[in-house]
Amino acid sequence: MRKYKKRYNIYVAWNYGHEEDVINRESERGWQLISGKSFSHKYEYNHPIK
């Protein structure tokens, strides 16, 4: 199983709730955010937590 993954998205500044929802969904699937940038997030697989 992969240990890391990158996800690319474009988020607008006034809709940060959407970005937060995406990060929370990934966390529930076991992918924990380790770095976030303007157009990408890097995740590491761990146990699912919210």
PDB file of N, H, CA, C and O in Angstrom:
ATOM      1  N   MET A   1       0.845  -1.194   0.000  1.00  0.00           N
ATOM      2  CA  MET A   1       0.000   0.000   0.000  1.00  0.00           C
ATOM      3  C   MET A   1       0.882   1.246   0.000  1.00  0.00           C
ATOM      4  O   MET A   1       1.938   1.282   0.631  1.00  0.00           O
ATOM      5  N   ARG A   2       0.427   2.253  -0.714  1.00  0.00           N
ATOM      6  H   ARG A   2      -0.431   2.224  -1.226  1.00  0.00           H
ATOM      7  CA  ARG A   2       1.166   3.525  -0.739  1.00  0.00           C
ATOM      8  C   ARG A   2       1.171   4.166   0.642  1.00  0.00           C
ATOM      9  O   ARG A   2       0.209   4.048   1.400  1.00  0.00           O
ATOM     10  N   LYS A   3       2.246   4.831   0.948  1.00  0.00           N
ATOM     11  H   LYS A   3       3.027   4.927   0.332  1.00  0.00           H
ATOM     12  CA  LYS A   3       2.371   5.501   2.247  1.00  0.00           C
ATOM     13  C   LYS A   3       2.063   6.997   2.132  1.00  0.00           C
ATOM     14  O   LYS A   3       1.616   7.614   3.099  1.00  0.00           O
ATOM     15  N   TYR A   4       2.305   7.589   0.934  1.00  0.00           N
ATOM     16  H   TYR A   4       2.669   7.088   0.149  1.00  0.00           H
ATOM     17  CA  TYR A   4       2.076   9.015   0.716  1.00  0.00           C
ATOM     18  C   TYR A   4       1.265   9.217  -0.557  1.00  0.00           C
ATOM     19  O   TYR A   4       1.312   8.392  -1.469  1.00  0.00           O
ATOM     20  N   LYS A   5       0.527  10.313  -0.615  1.00  0.00           N
ATOM     21  H   LYS A   5       0.489  10.984   0.126  1.00  0.00           H
ATOM     22  CA  LYS A   5      -0.152  10.689  -1.848  1.00  0.00           C
ATOM     23  C   LYS A   5      -0.279  12.202  -1.898  1.00  0.00           C
ATOM     24  O   LYS A   5      -0.272  12.878  -0.869  1.00  0.00           O
ATOM     25  N   LYS A   6      -0.395  12.718  -3.108  1.00  0.00           N
ATOM     26  H   LYS A   6      -0.401  12.170  -3.944  1.00  0.00           H
ATOM     27  CA  LYS A   6      -0.588  14.148  -3.331  1.00  0.00           C
ATOM     28  C   LYS A   6      -1.921  14.351  -4.013  1.00  0.00           C
ATOM     29  O   LYS A   6      -2.303  13.580  -4.894  1.00  0.00           O
ATOM     30  N   ARG A   7      -2.619  15.376  -3.610  1.00  0.00           N
ATOM     31  H   ARG A   7      -2.309  16.002  -2.895  1.00  0.00           H
ATOM     32  CA  ARG A   7      -3.911  15.707  -4.205  1.00  0.00           C
ATOM     33  C   ARG A   7      -3.843  17.146  -4.688  1.00  0.00           C
ATOM     34  O   ARG A   7      -3.435  18.035  -3.942  1.00  0.00           O
ATOM     35  N   TYR A   8      -4.242  17.378  -5.936  1.00  0.00           N
ATOM     36  H   TYR A   8      -4.573  16.656  -6.542  1.00  0.00           H
ATOM     37  CA  TYR A   8      -4.206  18.708  -6.532  1.00  0.00           C
ATOM     38  C   TYR A   8      -5.614  19.257  -6.662  1.00  0.00           C
ATOM     39  O   TYR A   8      -6.498  18.589  -7.200  1.00  0.00           O
ATOM     40  N   ASN A   9      -5.828  20.467  -6.174  1.00  0.00           N
ATOM     41  H   ASN A   9      -5.111  21.010  -5.737  1.00  0.00           H
ATOM     42  CA  ASN A   9      -7.109  21.164  -6.254  1.00  0.00           C
ATOM     43  C   ASN A   9      -6.864  22.657  -6.285  1.00  0.00           C
ATOM     44  O   ASN A   9      -5.797  23.143  -5.910  1.00  0.00           O
ATOM     45  N   ILE A  10      -7.874  23.370  -6.740  1.00  0.00           N
ATOM     46  H   ILE A  10      -8.741  22.976  -7.044  1.00  0.00           H
ATOM     47  CA  ILE A  10      -7.846  24.825  -6.690  1.00  0.00           C
ATOM     48  C   ILE A  10      -8.988  25.256  -5.783  1.00  0.00           C
ATOM     49  O   ILE A  10     -10.142  24.884  -5.999  1.00  0.00           O
ATOM     50  N   TYR A  11      -8.657  26.038  -4.775  1.00  0.00           N
ATOM     51  H   TYR A  11      -7.719  26.340  -4.600  1.00  0.00           H
ATOM     52  CA  TYR A  11      -9.649  26.535  -3.825  1.00  0.00           C
ATOM     53  C   TYR A  11      -9.670  28.054  -3.881  1.00  0.00           C
ATOM     54  O   TYR A  11      -8.634  28.695  -4.061  1.00  0.00           O
ATOM     55  N   VAL A  12     -10.845  28.617  -3.727  1.00  0.00           N
ATOM     56  H   VAL A  12     -11.687  28.097  -3.581  1.00  0.00           H
ATOM     57  CA  VAL A  12     -10.951  30.076  -3.684  1.00  0.00           C
ATOM     58  C   VAL A  12     -10.916  30.520  -2.222  1.00  0.00           C
ATOM     59  O   VAL A  12     -11.383  29.802  -1.338  1.00  0.00           O
ATOM     60  N   ALA A  13     -10.366  31.691  -1.975  1.00  0.00           N
ATOM     61  H   ALA A  13      -9.986  32.275  -2.693  1.00  0.00           H
ATOM     62  CA  ALA A  13     -10.133  32.168  -0.614  1.00  0.00           C
ATOM     63  C   ALA A  13     -11.417  32.290   0.204  1.00  0.00           C
ATOM     64  O   ALA A  13     -11.399  32.050   1.412  1.00  0.00           O
ATOM     65  N   TRP A  14     -12.509  32.652  -0.420  1.00  0.00           N
ATOM     66  H   TRP A  14     -12.524  32.847  -1.401  1.00  0.00           H
ATOM     67  CA  TRP A  14     -13.747  32.875   0.340  1.00  0.00           C
ATOM     68  C   TRP A  14     -14.521  31.583   0.581  1.00  0.00           C
ATOM     69  O   TRP A  14     -15.546  31.608   1.262  1.00  0.00           O
ATOM     70  N   ASN A  15     -14.059  30.454   0.040  1.00  0.00           N
ATOM     71  H   ASN A  15     -13.227  30.433  -0.513  1.00  0.00           H
ATOM     72  CA  ASN A  15     -14.755  29.183   0.246  1.00  0.00           C
ATOM     73  C   ASN A  15     -13.831  28.181   0.930  1.00  0.00           C
ATOM     74  O   ASN A  15     -13.666  27.057   0.454  1.00  0.00           O
ATOM     75  N   TYR A  16     -13.229  28.589   2.048  1.00  0.00           N
ATOM     76  H   TYR A  16     -13.363  29.501   2.434  1.00  0.00           H
ATOM     77  CA  TYR A  16     -12.299  27.715   2.754  1.00  0.00           C
ATOM     78  C   TYR A  16     -12.999  26.515   3.370  1.00  0.00           C
ATOM     79  O   TYR A  16     -12.344  25.522   3.685  1.00  0.00           O
ATOM     80  N   GLY A  17     -14.302  26.580   3.546  1.00  0.00           N
ATOM     81  H   GLY A  17     -14.834  27.386   3.290  1.00  0.00           H
ATOM     82  CA  GLY A  17     -15.070  25.453   4.096  1.00  0.00           C
ATOM     83  C   GLY A  17     -14.982  24.222   3.210  1.00  0.00           C
ATOM     84  O   GLY A  17     -14.959  23.096   3.705  1.00  0.00           O
ATOM     85  N   HIS A  18     -14.932  24.434   1.899  1.00  0.00           N
ATOM     86  H   HIS A  18     -14.951  25.349   1.496  1.00  0.00           H
ATOM     87  CA  HIS A  18     -14.816  23.314   0.963  1.00  0.00           C
ATOM     88  C   HIS A  18     -13.471  22.611   1.139  1.00  0.00           C
ATOM     89  O   HIS A  18     -13.407  21.382   1.151  1.00  0.00           O
ATOM     90  N   GLU A  19     -12.411  23.380   1.274  1.00  0.00           N
ATOM     91  H   GLU A  19     -12.463  24.378   1.264  1.00  0.00           H
ATOM     92  CA  GLU A  19     -11.081  22.803   1.488  1.00  0.00           C
ATOM     93  C   GLU A  19     -11.045  22.011   2.797  1.00  0.00           C
ATOM     94  O   GLU A  19     -10.465  20.927   2.860  1.00  0.00           O
ATOM     95  N   GLU A  20     -11.656  22.552   3.817  1.00  0.00           N
ATOM     96  H   GLU A  20     -12.127  23.433   3.766  1.00  0.00           H
ATOM     97  CA  GLU A  20     -11.714  21.882   5.117  1.00  0.00           C
ATOM     98  C   GLU A  20     -12.475  20.559   5.015  1.00  0.00           C
ATOM     99  O   GLU A  20     -12.069  19.565   5.619  1.00  0.00           O
ATOM    100  N   ASP A  21     -13.573  20.539   4.257  1.00  0.00           N
ATOM    101  H   ASP A  21     -13.902  21.346   3.767  1.00  0.00           H
ATOM    102  CA  ASP A  21     -14.349  19.311   4.066  1.00  0.00           C
ATOM    103  C   ASP A  21     -13.524  18.239   3.367  1.00  0.00           C
ATOM    104  O   ASP A  21     -13.580  17.066   3.739  1.00  0.00           O
ATOM    105  N   VAL A  22     -12.760  18.637   2.358  1.00  0.00           N
ATOM    106  H   VAL A  22     -12.715  19.590   2.056  1.00  0.00           H
ATOM    107  CA  VAL A  22     -11.908  17.688   1.629  1.00  0.00           C
ATOM    108  C   VAL A  22     -10.863  17.085   2.562  1.00  0.00           C
ATOM    109  O   VAL A  22     -10.643  15.874   2.546  1.00  0.00           O
ATOM    110  N   ILE A  23     -10.225  17.914   3.368  1.00  0.00           N
ATOM    111  H   ILE A  23     -10.403  18.898   3.381  1.00  0.00           H
ATOM    112  CA  ILE A  23      -9.203  17.431   4.305  1.00  0.00           C
ATOM    113  C   ILE A  23      -9.816  16.490   5.339  1.00  0.00           C
ATOM    114  O   ILE A  23      -9.215  15.470   5.674  1.00  0.00           O
ATOM    115  N   ASN A  24     -10.995  16.815   5.846  1.00  0.00           N
ATOM    116  H   ASN A  24     -11.484  17.644   5.574  1.00  0.00           H
ATOM    117  CA  ASN A  24     -11.671  15.953   6.819  1.00  0.00           C
ATOM    118  C   ASN A  24     -12.062  14.609   6.212  1.00  0.00           C
ATOM    119  O   ASN A  24     -11.930  13.578   6.872  1.00  0.00           O
ATOM    120  N   ARG A  25     -12.543  14.599   4.958  1.00  0.00           N
ATOM    121  H   ARG A  25     -12.650  15.436   4.421  1.00  0.00           H
ATOM    122  CA  ARG A  25     -12.900  13.336   4.289  1.00  0.00           C
ATOM    123  C   ARG A  25     -11.674  12.447   4.114  1.00  0.00           C
ATOM    124  O   ARG A  25     -11.741  11.237   4.328  1.00  0.00           O
ATOM    125  N   GLU A  26     -10.560  13.050   3.724  1.00  0.00           N
ATOM    126  H   GLU A  26     -10.506  14.033   3.550  1.00  0.00           H
ATOM    127  CA  GLU A  26      -9.322  12.275   3.571  1.00  0.00           C
ATOM    128  C   GLU A  26      -8.883  11.702   4.912  1.00  0.00           C
ATOM    129  O   GLU A  26      -8.424  10.562   4.973  1.00  0.00           O
ATOM    130  N   SER A  27      -9.016  12.470   5.977  1.00  0.00           N
ATOM    131  H   SER A  27      -9.389  13.397   5.927  1.00  0.00           H
ATOM    132  CA  SER A  27      -8.646  12.013   7.315  1.00  0.00           C
ATOM    133  C   SER A  27      -9.498  10.828   7.755  1.00  0.00           C
ATOM    134  O   SER A  27      -8.989   9.891   8.369  1.00  0.00           O
ATOM    135  N   GLU A  28     -10.778  10.863   7.447  1.00  0.00           N
ATOM    136  H   GLU A  28     -11.192  11.624   6.948  1.00  0.00           H
ATOM    137  CA  GLU A  28     -11.667   9.757   7.796  1.00  0.00           C
ATOM    138  C   GLU A  28     -11.301   8.485   7.043  1.00  0.00           C
ATOM    139  O   GLU A  28     -11.594   7.386   7.513  1.00  0.00           O
ATOM    140  N   ARG A  29     -10.668   8.616   5.886  1.00  0.00           N
ATOM    141  H   ARG A  29     -10.430   9.509   5.504  1.00  0.00           H
ATOM    142  CA  ARG A  29     -10.222   7.473   5.085  1.00  0.00           C
ATOM    143  C   ARG A  29      -8.829   6.999   5.494  1.00  0.00           C
ATOM    144  O   ARG A  29      -8.331   6.011   4.954  1.00  0.00           O
ATOM    145  N   GLY A  30      -8.199   7.691   6.438  1.00  0.00           N
ATOM    146  H   GLY A  30      -8.604   8.494   6.876  1.00  0.00           H
ATOM    147  CA  GLY A  30      -6.889   7.290   6.929  1.00  0.00           C
ATOM    148  C   GLY A  30      -5.736   8.100   6.379  1.00  0.00           C
ATOM    149  O   GLY A  30      -4.582   7.800   6.685  1.00  0.00           O
ATOM    150  N   TRP A  31      -6.008   9.126   5.570  1.00  0.00           N
ATOM    151  H   TRP A  31      -6.946   9.370   5.322  1.00  0.00           H
ATOM    152  CA  TRP A  31      -4.949   9.969   4.993  1.00  0.00           C
ATOM    153  C   TRP A  31      -4.849  11.256   5.796  1.00  0.00           C
ATOM    154  O   TRP A  31      -5.766  12.077   5.797  1.00  0.00           O
ATOM    155  N   GLN A  32      -3.706  11.422   6.489  1.00  0.00           N
ATOM    156  H   GLN A  32      -2.961  10.755   6.488  1.00  0.00           H
ATOM    157  CA  GLN A  32      -3.504  12.587   7.352  1.00  0.00           C
ATOM    158  C   GLN A  32      -2.670  13.635   6.625  1.00  0.00           C
ATOM    159  O   GLN A  32      -1.646  13.313   6.023  1.00  0.00           O
ATOM    160  N   LEU A  33      -3.107  14.871   6.681  1.00  0.00           N
ATOM    161  H   LEU A  33      -3.940  15.132   7.170  1.00  0.00           H
ATOM    162  CA  LEU A  33      -2.422  15.981   6.021  1.00  0.00           C
ATOM    163  C   LEU A  33      -1.059  16.216   6.667  1.00  0.00           C
ATOM    164  O   LEU A  33      -0.956  16.350   7.886  1.00  0.00           O
ATOM    165  N   ILE A  34      -0.006  16.265   5.833  1.00  0.00           N
ATOM    166  H   ILE A  34      -0.089  16.157   4.843  1.00  0.00           H
ATOM    167  CA  ILE A  34       1.319  16.576   6.366  1.00  0.00           C
ATOM    168  C   ILE A  34       1.854  17.884   5.799  1.00  0.00           C
ATOM    169  O   ILE A  34       2.742  18.489   6.400  1.00  0.00           O
ATOM    170  N   SER A  35       1.334  18.340   4.647  1.00  0.00           N
ATOM    171  H   SER A  35       0.613  17.848   4.160  1.00  0.00           H
ATOM    172  CA  SER A  35       1.703  19.665   4.156  1.00  0.00           C
ATOM    173  C   SER A  35       0.654  20.146   3.177  1.00  0.00           C
ATOM    174  O   SER A  35       0.097  19.368   2.402  1.00  0.00           O
ATOM    175  N   GLY A  36       0.397  21.431   3.226  1.00  0.00           N
ATOM    176  H   GLY A  36       0.850  22.063   3.856  1.00  0.00           H
ATOM    177  CA  GLY A  36      -0.568  22.037   2.325  1.00  0.00           C
ATOM    178  C   GLY A  36       0.041  23.231   1.626  1.00  0.00           C
ATOM    179  O   GLY A  36       0.744  24.033   2.241  1.00  0.00           O
ATOM    180  N   LYS A  37      -0.233  23.347   0.337  1.00  0.00           N
ATOM    181  H   LYS A  37      -0.804  22.695  -0.163  1.00  0.00           H
ATOM    182  CA  LYS A  37       0.258  24.462  -0.449  1.00  0.00           C
ATOM    183  C   LYS A  37      -0.901  25.065  -1.217  1.00  0.00           C
ATOM    184  O   LYS A  37      -2.044  24.640  -1.050  1.00  0.00           O
ATOM    185  N   SER A  38      -0.627  26.031  -2.040  1.00  0.00           N
ATOM    186  H   SER A  38       0.302  26.376  -2.177  1.00  0.00           H
ATOM    187  CA  SER A  38      -1.680  26.735  -2.773  1.00  0.00           C
ATOM    188  C   SER A  38      -2.532  25.808  -3.639  1.00  0.00           C
ATOM    189  O   SER A  38      -3.754  25.947  -3.677  1.00  0.00           O
ATOM    190  N   PHE A  39      -1.896  24.865  -4.331  1.00  0.00           N
ATOM    191  H   PHE A  39      -0.903  24.752  -4.300  1.00  0.00           H
ATOM    192  CA  PHE A  39      -2.631  24.025  -5.263  1.00  0.00           C
ATOM    193  C   PHE A  39      -2.528  22.532  -4.978  1.00  0.00           C
ATOM    194  O   PHE A  39      -3.021  21.717  -5.757  1.00  0.00           O
ATOM    195  N   SER A  40      -1.899  22.172  -3.879  1.00  0.00           N
ATOM    196  H   SER A  40      -1.499  22.835  -3.245  1.00  0.00           H
ATOM    197  CA  SER A  40      -1.767  20.747  -3.582  1.00  0.00           C
ATOM    198  C   SER A  40      -1.689  20.497  -2.079  1.00  0.00           C
ATOM    199  O   SER A  40      -1.327  21.374  -1.294  1.00  0.00           O
ATOM    200  N   HIS A  41      -2.040  19.273  -1.713  1.00  0.00           N
ATOM    201  H   HIS A  41      -2.333  18.561  -2.351  1.00  0.00           H
ATOM    202  CA  HIS A  41      -1.898  18.799  -0.343  1.00  0.00           C
ATOM    203  C   HIS A  41      -1.136  17.491  -0.394  1.00  0.00           C
ATOM    204  O   HIS A  41      -1.313  16.709  -1.328  1.00  0.00           O
ATOM    205  N   LYS A  42      -0.297  17.241   0.587  1.00  0.00           N
ATOM    206  H   LYS A  42      -0.153  17.877   1.346  1.00  0.00           H
ATOM    207  CA  LYS A  42       0.413  15.981   0.685  1.00  0.00           C
ATOM    208  C   LYS A  42      -0.110  15.253   1.921  1.00  0.00           C
ATOM    209  O   LYS A  42      -0.210  15.834   3.002  1.00  0.00           O
ATOM    210  N   TYR A  43      -0.443  13.969   1.745  1.00  0.00           N
ATOM    211  H   TYR A  43      -0.362  13.497   0.867  1.00  0.00           H
ATOM    212  CA  TYR A  43      -1.012  13.163   2.812  1.00  0.00           C
ATOM    213  C   TYR A  43      -0.134  11.949   3.071  1.00  0.00           C
ATOM    214  O   TYR A  43       0.542  11.440   2.177  1.00  0.00           O
ATOM    215  N   GLU A  44      -0.162  11.500   4.322  1.00  0.00           N
ATOM    216  H   GLU A  44      -0.711  11.913   5.049  1.00  0.00           H
ATOM    217  CA  GLU A  44       0.506  10.260   4.719  1.00  0.00           C
ATOM    218  C   GLU A  44      -0.560   9.315   5.255  1.00  0.00           C
ATOM    219  O   GLU A  44      -1.448   9.734   5.998  1.00  0.00           O
ATOM    220  N   TYR A  45      -0.475   8.043   4.880  1.00  0.00           N
ATOM    221  H   TYR A  45       0.247   7.703   4.277  1.00  0.00           H
ATOM    222  CA  TYR A  45      -1.468   7.089   5.370  1.00  0.00           C
ATOM    223  C   TYR A  45      -1.198   6.758   6.837  1.00  0.00           C
ATOM    224  O   TYR A  45      -0.061   6.514   7.241  1.00  0.00           O
ATOM    225  N   ASN A  46      -2.263   6.756   7.608  1.00  0.00           N
ATOM    226  H   ASN A  46      -3.187   6.954   7.279  1.00  0.00           H
ATOM    227  CA  ASN A  46      -2.231   6.446   9.030  1.00  0.00           C
ATOM    228  C   ASN A  46      -3.583   5.840   9.359  1.00  0.00           C
ATOM    229  O   ASN A  46      -4.355   5.546   8.446  1.00  0.00           O
ATOM    230  N   HIS A  47      -3.882   5.649  10.587  1.00  0.00           N
ATOM    231  H   HIS A  47      -3.254   5.887  11.328  1.00  0.00           H
ATOM    232  CA  HIS A  47      -5.189   5.131  10.975  1.00  0.00           C
ATOM    233  C   HIS A  47      -6.246   6.202  10.777  1.00  0.00           C
ATOM    234  O   HIS A  47      -5.976   7.381  11.003  1.00  0.00           O
ATOM    235  N   PRO A  48      -7.459   5.812  10.354  1.00  0.00           N
ATOM    236  CA  PRO A  48      -8.528   6.797  10.184  1.00  0.00           C
ATOM    237  C   PRO A  48      -8.873   7.506  11.492  1.00  0.00           C
ATOM    238  O   PRO A  48      -9.147   6.855  12.499  1.00  0.00           O
ATOM    239  N   ILE A  49      -8.860   8.828  11.478  1.00  0.00           N
ATOM    240  H   ILE A  49      -8.637   9.357  10.659  1.00  0.00           H
ATOM    241  CA  ILE A  49      -9.277   9.654  12.614  1.00  0.00           C
ATOM    242  C   ILE A  49      -9.999  10.879  12.065  1.00  0.00           C
ATOM    243  O   ILE A  49      -9.842  11.229  10.896  1.00  0.00           O
ATOM    244  N   LYS A  50     -10.775  11.514  12.898  1.00  0.00           N
ATOM    245  H   LYS A  50     -10.903  11.230  13.849  1.00  0.00           H
ATOM    246  CA  LYS A  50     -11.482  12.710  12.470  1.00  0.00           C
ATOM    247  C   LYS A  50     -10.992  13.887  13.279  1.00  0.00           C
ATOM    248  O   LYS A  50     -11.458  15.009  13.082  1.00  0.00           O
TER     249      LYS A  50
END
